[in-house]
Amino acid sequence: MTILTKSFEIFCGTGGVGKTTLATSRALSQASSGLRVLLITIDPAKRLKDLLKLTGDSVGEVTPVEVSNIKLDALLMSPEKTIQRMALKYHTPDLASNRIVKILSRPYGGMNEILSLVEVQMQFDSGKYDVIVLDTPPGAHFLDFLEGIGKIQSFFDQSFVELFTYLGSKTVNAGKKFGFGIINRVISGGLRKLLGYLQKVTDAKFIEDFIIAVQIIYKSKEAFLKGLSLQERLKSKSECNWFLVTSVEQGKAQEALEMKQHAKSFMHQDHFLVLNKCLEQEMSDWNPVDVKLQAIKTSLDSREKELKIILKQSFPVVLEFPEIMSLEPIEHVINLTHKWKTYVI
């Protein structure tokens, strides 16, 4: 089985299937081949932080790591840090200081998915990496990440064009105040209702801050709009590998099938199911004498084989990875890194 190297490699799956461990091992496997690799996690659980023993100061910063003499960079996604990088890159310092933007860029402020896409695109544009391996949030949160692309499109769609055009012509006017009356005259329907509602439940200062936030975001719109181009790259067979991770545990395979259905508009047909924690090899080497243990072996073996038959009917390629019997998480990663080498890169 040949897995071609592509610019983006996305790992997704439900919780508890070893998604982050497999993403890390894949990144190490790629890096061991001499590629410049960035491993990004947007999983809020920060499993990667524990796995690679990263410090709290490393959150949001690209951090060089070394595992078993293999070097790569890792990034624990931080919306706040992404905003700061955007402000620096696009010369919009107000983006990092505006209080509305700060609220929106909190861990659950509503912009996480959008900013994750922006971060991936900025890192790709830096030209520093051959491959970006992306560890996505588990389950439904992963679907939120995918929908983030649509959120960018919605935010910058036609209903905002008049507002951005108006504000764009005014951004050079230092000290210009945008009151509700002015906005009311230049925009239509939906946004006017929103500002009207905000005026009722908040104060005038909040309205002013909100409008200024929109103005600031407009000045940085290039970063957001570039995130849209990522959509086509992720859908492209030539630029992106998709790895949907599941395990042989009860119920996990069905969750994988459901995720595939939800993500079908994003995943191209050239994708991989990664079946983790397989026991078939261990079962073949285990020859218990006790009758009860023999029954357990038969049950485990038959259930795994039946599961593989079902999954291979639904996925074009199934990659099998064994259960690693070790108490040290990093040993799991190293062993799985070697396993990737059996799939010719």
C-alpha positions in Angstrom: 0.0 0.0 0.0 1.5 3.4 -1.0 0.6 6.6 0.8 1.8 9.6 -1.2 3.1 12.6 0.7 0.9 15.7 0.3 1.0 19.2 1.7 -1.8 18.6 4.2 -2.6 15.5 6.2 -5.7 15.6 8.4 -6.5 13.3 11.2 -10.0 13.1 12.5 -12.1 10.7 14.6 -14.1 10.3 17.8 -12.6 10.5 21.2 -10.5 7.8 22.7 -9.4 6.1 19.5 -5.8 7.2 19.5 -6.2 10.0 16.9 -3.6 12.3 18.4 -1.1 9.5 19.0 -1.4 8.4 15.4 -1.2 11.9 14.0 2.0 12.4 16.0 3.5 9.1 14.8 2.6 10.0 11.2 4.3 13.4 11.6 7.4 11.8 13.0 7.4 9.2 10.2 7.3 12.0 7.6 10.0 14.0 9.4 12.3 10.9 9.6 12.2 10.9 5.7 13.8 14.3 5.7 10.6 16.4 5.2 10.0 19.6 7.1 6.9 18.9 9.2 4.6 21.0 11.3 2.2 19.1 13.6 -0.8 21.2 14.7 -3.4 20.2 17.1 -6.7 22.1 17.4 -8.0 19.5 19.9 -9.1 21.5 23.0 -8.1 18.6 25.2 -4.4 19.4 24.4 -3.5 15.7 24.4 -0.5 16.6 22.3 0.9 18.8 25.0 1.1 15.8 27.4 2.3 13.4 24.8 5.3 15.6 23.8 5.8 17.0 27.3 5.4 20.6 26.1 5.3 23.4 28.7 2.4 25.7 29.3 4.4 28.5 27.7 4.5 26.6 24.4 0.7 26.9 23.8 0.1 28.9 20.7 3.8 29.0 19.7 5.6 26.9 17.1 7.9 24.7 19.2 10.7 22.5 18.0 10.5 19.0 19.4 12.7 15.9 19.1 11.5 12.3 19.6 13.9 9.4 19.1 16.3 11.6 17.2 13.6 12.8 14.9 13.0 16.5 14.7 9.8 18.4 13.8 7.8 21.5 14.9 4.6 21.3 16.9 1.9 23.9 17.5 -0.9 23.8 20.1 -3.6 25.9 18.6 -4.4 29.1 20.5 -6.9 31.5 19.0 -5.4 34.4 21.0 -1.9 33.8 19.6 -3.3 33.4 16.1 -4.9 36.9 16.4 -1.6 38.3 17.6 0.2 36.8 14.6 -2.4 38.2 12.2 -2.1 41.6 13.8 1.7 41.5 13.3 1.6 40.1 9.7 -1.1 42.4 8.4 0.0 45.5 10.4 -3.3 45.7 12.4 -2.2 46.1 16.1 -5.8 47.0 17.1 -6.9 43.5 16.1 -5.0 42.1 19.1 -6.2 44.8 21.6 -9.9 45.2 20.7 -12.1 43.9 23.5 -14.8 42.4 21.2 -12.2 40.5 19.2 -10.7 39.3 22.4 -14.0 37.9 23.5 -14.6 36.2 20.2 -11.1 34.6 20.2 -11.5 33.0 23.7 -11.4 29.2 23.7 -15.2 29.0 23.3 -15.8 32.5 21.9 -17.1 31.3 18.5 -14.0 32.0 16.3 -11.9 29.0 17.1 -12.7 27.0 13.9 -12.2 30.1 11.7 -9.0 31.0 13.3 -7.7 27.4 13.1 -8.1 27.6 9.3 -6.4 30.9 9.2 -3.5 29.6 11.3 -3.0 26.6 9.0 -3.1 28.8 6.0 -0.6 31.3 7.5 1.8 28.5 8.4 1.6 27.0 4.9 2.2 30.4 3.4 5.4 30.8 5.5 7.1 28.3 3.2 8.8 26.7 6.1 7.1 23.3 5.8 6.7 20.5 3.3 3.9 18.9 5.2 1.4 20.1 7.8 -0.2 17.3 9.8 -3.4 18.5 11.5 -4.9 16.8 14.6 -8.5 17.9 14.6 -11.0 18.0 17.5 -12.9 14.8 18.3 -16.3 13.9 16.9 -18.8 16.8 16.5 -16.1 19.3 17.2 -14.3 18.2 14.1 -17.5 18.9 12.1 -17.5 22.4 13.6 -14.0 22.8 12.3 -15.2 21.8 8.8 -18.1 24.2 9.1 -15.6 26.9 10.0 -14.9 27.2 6.3 -18.5 28.0 5.6 -18.5 30.5 8.5 -15.8 32.5 6.8 -17.8 32.5 3.6 -20.9 33.6 5.5 -19.2 36.3 7.3 -17.8 37.9 4.2 -20.8 37.2 1.9 -22.8 39.9 0.0 -24.7 41.0 3.1 -21.5 42.6 4.5 -20.1 44.0 1.3 -21.7 47.4 1.7 -20.5 47.7 5.3 -17.0 46.7 4.5 -16.9 48.9 1.5 -18.0 51.9 3.6 -15.7 51.1 6.5 -12.8 50.5 4.1 -13.0 54.0 2.8 -13.0 55.4 6.3 -10.2 53.5 8.0 -7.7 56.1 7.1 -9.6 58.8 9.0 -8.0 58.8 12.3 -10.3 59.2 15.3 -13.5 58.7 13.1 -16.4 57.5 15.3 -19.0 55.2 13.7 -22.3 55.7 15.5 -25.4 53.6 15.1 -27.1 56.3 13.0 -24.4 56.1 10.3 -24.4 52.4 10.2 -28.2 52.4 10.0 -28.0 54.4 6.8 -25.5 52.3 5.0 -26.4 48.7 5.8 -29.5 46.7 5.3 -31.8 44.3 7.1 -30.1 41.7 9.2 -27.1 43.6 10.5 -29.2 46.6 11.3 -31.5 44.4 13.4 -28.5 42.9 15.2 -27.1 46.3 16.1 -30.6 47.5 17.1 -30.8 44.5 19.4 -27.4 45.1 20.8 -28.3 48.7 21.5 -31.3 47.6 23.6 -29.4 45.1 25.7 -26.0 46.8 26.0 -24.7 50.3 26.2 -23.5 52.8 23.6 -19.9 52.0 24.3 -20.4 48.4 23.5 -22.0 49.3 20.2 -19.1 51.6 19.3 -16.6 48.8 20.3 -18.6 46.3 18.1 -18.5 48.6 15.1 -14.8 49.3 15.6 -14.2 45.5 15.8 -15.9 45.0 12.5 -13.8 47.8 11.0 -10.6 46.1 12.4 -11.6 42.7 11.1 -12.2 44.3 7.7 -8.6 45.6 7.7 -7.5 42.0 8.3 -9.9 40.4 5.9 -7.1 39.1 3.7 -6.2 36.6 6.3 -9.8 35.4 6.7 -10.4 35.2 3.0 -7.1 33.3 2.4 -8.7 30.6 4.7 -11.3 30.1 2.1 -8.6 28.9 -0.4 -7.8 26.2 2.1 -11.2 24.7 1.4 -10.2 23.7 -2.1 -6.8 22.4 -1.0 -8.3 20.2 1.6 -10.7 18.8 -1.0 -7.9 18.2 -3.5 -6.6 14.7 -4.0 -3.2 16.1 -5.0 -2.8 18.3 -1.9 -4.4 16.6 1.1 -4.6 13.1 2.7 -7.5 12.4 5.0 -7.1 9.9 7.8 -10.3 8.9 9.6 -9.2 7.2 12.8 -11.3 4.6 14.7 -10.6 1.5 16.7 -11.8 -2.1 17.2 -13.6 -1.1 20.4 -17.4 -1.6 20.5 -19.3 1.2 18.9 -16.4 3.2 17.5 -16.7 1.8 14.0 -20.3 3.0 13.7 -19.2 6.5 14.9 -16.6 6.5 12.1 -19.2 5.6 9.5 -21.4 8.5 10.8 -18.5 10.9 10.6 -17.7 9.9 7.1 -21.3 10.6 6.1 -21.2 14.1 7.7 -17.9 14.9 6.2 -18.5 13.6 2.7 -18.7 17.0 1.1 -15.1 17.7 2.3 -13.4 14.3 2.1 -12.4 13.3 -1.4 -12.6 9.7 -2.4 -8.8 9.2 -1.9 -8.9 8.9 1.9 -7.9 6.3 4.5 -9.6 4.7 7.4 -7.1 4.0 10.2 -8.2 1.1 12.3 -6.3 1.4 15.6 -5.7 -1.0 18.5 -6.0 -4.1 16.3 -5.4 -7.4 18.2 -5.3 -9.9 15.3 -1.6 -10.4 15.5 -1.5 -10.8 19.2 -4.4 -13.2 19.0 -2.6 -15.4 16.6 0.4 -15.6 18.9 -1.8 -16.3 22.0 -2.6 -20.0 22.6 -4.4 -20.2 26.0 -5.0 -23.6 27.6 -7.9 -22.5 29.8 -11.3 -23.1 28.1 -12.6 -19.7 29.2 -9.6 -17.9 27.8 -10.0 -19.9 24.6 -13.6 -18.6 24.4 -12.4 -15.0 25.0 -9.8 -15.3 22.2 -12.4 -16.7 19.8 -14.8 -13.9 20.6 -12.3 -11.1 20.2 -10.8 -12.6 17.0 -14.2 -13.1 15.3 -15.5 -9.7 16.3 -12.4 -7.9 14.9 -12.6 -9.9 11.7 -16.3 -9.1 11.2 -15.6 -5.5 11.9 -12.9 -5.3 9.3 -15.1 -6.9 6.7 -17.8 -4.2 7.3 -15.3 -1.3 7.3 -13.6 -2.5 4.1 -16.9 -2.4 2.4 -17.4 1.3 3.3 -13.9 2.7 2.9 -11.5 2.5 -0.1 -8.5 1.8 2.0 -8.2 0.5 5.6 -4.9 0.9 7.4 -4.4 -1.4 10.4 -2.4 -0.4 13.5 -1.8 -2.8 16.4 -2.6 -2.2 20.1 0.7 -1.2 21.7 1.3 -2.9 25.1 3.2 -0.2 26.9 2.5 2.1 29.9 4.6 5.0 28.3 2.6 7.0 25.8 5.7 8.1 23.9 6.6 4.4 23.3 3.2 4.1 21.6 4.2 6.9 19.3 7.6 5.4 18.5 6.2 2.0 17.7 3.4 3.4 15.5 6.0 5.6 13.7 7.8 2.4 12.7 4.4 0.9 11.6 3.9 3.8 9.2 7.1 2.8 7.4 5.4 -0.4 6.3 3.2 1.7 4.2 5.5 2.8 1.4 5.8 6.6 1.4 
